[in-house]
Amino acid sequence: MTARKDWDTYFMDMAYMASTRSQCSRRHVGAVLVQGKKLLGTAYNGAPMGVPDCSEAGCMLVEEYELVQKEGGEQVVKKQRCIRTIHAEQNLLLFTDREDREGSVVYVTDQPCWTCANMLANSGIVEIIFHRPYPKDSEKVQTLMERKGIRFRRLEHYEPPAGTLAEVQN
């Protein structure tokens, strides 16, 4: 008899299963919304419905510059991101009700970016659990979650189900 999965593993597995629907060539991300032990919604990153996605039309990359504080000084950091896709967390918020989100937990395959973290911070959720780090925004997002009182934790020793882990391109 195999060991029963704990709840974090069970719901993160679902987030990874949702990520397999993504057609993004850079990163497959899945997210699930959970209230207690009840699954309320799933989502993944991709282009809006009815619009060609990255696999069909290519990535729509933009470059951004950010001023960051580094060891006693400021440094300009260049970032590149695709604007063709709606992030998994954004889709999750679009397709779930605010009432359902109050007091809920979001499981997401990847640490939310700054924009998604801001949206989640105002969504009514009380916890975000993620697997893969997102170094571009990590410190800012961690600080935001602390200020909002939202539990924010990484499942470091988690292993995704076979066939669900796509290579990440930054």
C-alpha positions as CSV (number, residue, x, y, z in Angstrom):
1,M,0.0,0.0,0.0
2,T,1.4,3.4,-0.9
3,A,1.5,6.3,1.5
4,R,-1.3,8.8,1.3
5,K,-0.3,12.2,0.0
6,D,-0.4,15.2,2.4
7,W,-2.8,18.1,1.4
8,D,0.0,20.4,0.2
9,T,1.3,17.7,-2.1
10,Y,-2.2,16.8,-3.3
11,F,-3.1,20.4,-4.2
12,M,0.3,21.2,-5.7
13,D,0.0,18.2,-7.9
14,M,-3.3,19.7,-9.1
15,A,-1.5,23.0,-9.8
16,Y,1.1,21.1,-11.9
17,M,-1.6,19.2,-13.7
18,A,-3.3,22.6,-14.6
19,S,0.1,23.8,-15.9
20,T,0.1,21.1,-18.5
21,R,-2.6,23.1,-20.4
22,S,-0.3,26.0,-20.9
23,Q,1.1,26.7,-24.4
24,C,3.7,29.2,-23.2
25,S,7.1,28.3,-24.5
26,R,8.9,30.1,-21.6
27,R,7.1,28.8,-18.5
28,H,4.2,26.5,-17.7
29,V,2.4,27.8,-14.6
30,G,-0.7,26.3,-12.9
31,A,-2.7,27.6,-9.9
32,V,-5.5,26.3,-7.8
33,L,-7.8,27.9,-5.3
34,V,-8.6,25.9,-2.1
35,Q,-11.1,26.7,0.7
36,G,-10.5,24.3,3.6
37,K,-9.9,21.1,1.7
38,K,-12.3,22.0,-1.1
39,L,-11.0,22.8,-4.6
40,L,-12.7,25.9,-5.9
41,G,-10.9,26.6,-9.2
42,T,-7.9,25.9,-11.4
43,A,-6.1,28.0,-13.9
44,Y,-3.0,28.2,-16.1
45,N,-1.1,30.8,-18.0
46,G,-1.9,31.5,-21.6
47,A,-3.3,33.9,-24.2
48,P,-6.9,35.2,-23.9
49,M,-9.5,32.7,-25.3
50,G,-9.7,32.8,-29.1
51,V,-6.4,34.6,-29.5
52,P,-3.3,32.9,-30.9
53,D,-0.9,31.8,-28.1
54,C,2.9,31.9,-28.0
55,S,3.2,28.4,-29.6
56,E,1.2,29.8,-32.6
57,A,2.3,33.4,-32.8
58,G,5.6,33.5,-30.8
59,C,6.3,35.4,-27.6
60,M,5.5,39.1,-27.4
61,L,8.5,40.2,-25.4
62,V,9.0,43.6,-23.8
63,E,12.0,44.9,-21.9
64,E,11.6,46.7,-18.6
65,Y,14.1,48.4,-16.4
66,E,13.9,48.5,-12.6
67,L,15.9,50.4,-10.1
68,V,16.9,48.1,-7.2
69,Q,18.8,48.6,-4.0
70,K,22.0,46.6,-3.9
71,E,24.5,46.6,-1.0
72,G,24.5,50.3,-0.3
73,G,23.7,51.5,-3.8
74,E,21.2,51.5,-6.6
75,Q,21.5,49.4,-9.7
76,V,19.4,49.3,-12.9
77,V,18.2,45.8,-13.7
78,K,16.9,44.9,-17.2
79,K,14.0,42.4,-17.3
80,Q,12.3,40.7,-20.2
81,R,8.8,39.4,-20.1
82,C,6.1,38.1,-22.4
83,I,2.9,40.2,-22.5
84,R,0.9,37.8,-24.7
85,T,0.0,35.6,-21.8
86,I,-2.3,36.1,-18.9
87,H,-0.6,34.6,-15.8
88,A,-2.1,31.6,-14.0
89,E,-2.8,33.7,-10.9
90,Q,-4.6,36.3,-13.0
91,N,-6.8,33.7,-14.7
92,L,-7.6,32.2,-11.3
93,L,-8.8,35.5,-10.0
94,L,-10.8,36.2,-13.2
95,F,-12.6,32.9,-13.0
96,T,-13.4,32.6,-9.3
97,D,-15.7,34.7,-7.1
98,R,-14.4,37.1,-4.5
99,E,-16.7,35.5,-2.0
100,D,-15.0,32.1,-2.5
101,R,-11.6,33.6,-2.2
102,E,-12.2,35.1,1.3
103,G,-10.0,33.1,3.6
104,S,-8.8,30.7,0.9
105,V,-5.4,29.4,-0.1
106,V,-3.7,29.6,-3.5
107,Y,-1.3,26.8,-4.6
108,V,0.8,27.9,-7.6
109,T,3.6,26.1,-9.3
110,D,5.8,29.2,-9.4
111,Q,6.3,32.1,-7.0
112,P,4.1,34.9,-8.1
113,C,5.6,37.9,-10.0
114,W,5.1,41.4,-8.6
115,T,1.9,42.1,-10.6
116,C,0.3,38.8,-9.6
117,A,1.4,39.2,-6.0
118,N,-0.3,42.7,-5.9
119,M,-3.5,41.2,-7.3
120,L,-3.4,38.3,-4.9
121,A,-2.8,40.6,-2.0
122,N,-6.1,42.3,-2.6
123,S,-8.1,39.1,-3.4
124,G,-9.1,38.0,0.1
125,I,-6.7,35.0,0.2
126,V,-4.8,34.2,3.4
127,E,-2.0,32.0,2.1
128,I,0.1,31.4,-1.0
129,I,2.0,28.1,-1.4
130,F,4.4,27.8,-4.3
131,H,7.1,25.4,-5.5
132,R,9.6,27.0,-7.9
133,P,11.1,30.4,-6.9
134,Y,10.9,33.4,-9.2
135,P,14.1,35.3,-8.4
136,K,13.3,38.5,-10.4
137,D,10.7,39.6,-7.9
138,S,11.4,37.4,-4.9
139,E,12.4,39.9,-2.2
140,K,9.7,42.5,-3.1
141,V,6.9,39.8,-3.1
142,Q,8.1,38.4,0.2
143,T,8.0,41.9,1.8
144,L,4.5,42.6,0.4
145,M,3.1,39.3,1.8
146,E,4.6,40.0,5.2
147,R,3.1,43.5,5.2
148,K,-0.3,42.1,4.2
149,G,-0.2,39.3,6.7
150,I,-0.5,36.7,4.0
151,R,1.2,33.4,4.8
152,F,3.8,32.8,2.0
153,R,5.7,29.6,1.8
154,R,7.7,27.5,-0.6
155,L,7.4,23.7,-0.8
156,E,11.1,23.1,-1.3
157,H,11.2,19.3,-1.1
158,Y,8.1,18.8,-3.3
159,E,8.4,16.6,-6.5
160,P,5.9,17.3,-9.3
161,P,4.1,14.4,-10.9
162,A,5.8,12.7,-13.8
163,G,5.2,14.4,-17.1
164,T,4.1,17.8,-15.6
165,L,7.4,19.6,-15.2
166,A,8.3,21.7,-18.3
167,E,11.6,23.4,-18.7
168,V,11.7,27.1,-17.6
169,Q,13.2,29.8,-19.7
170,N,13.7,33.2,-18.1
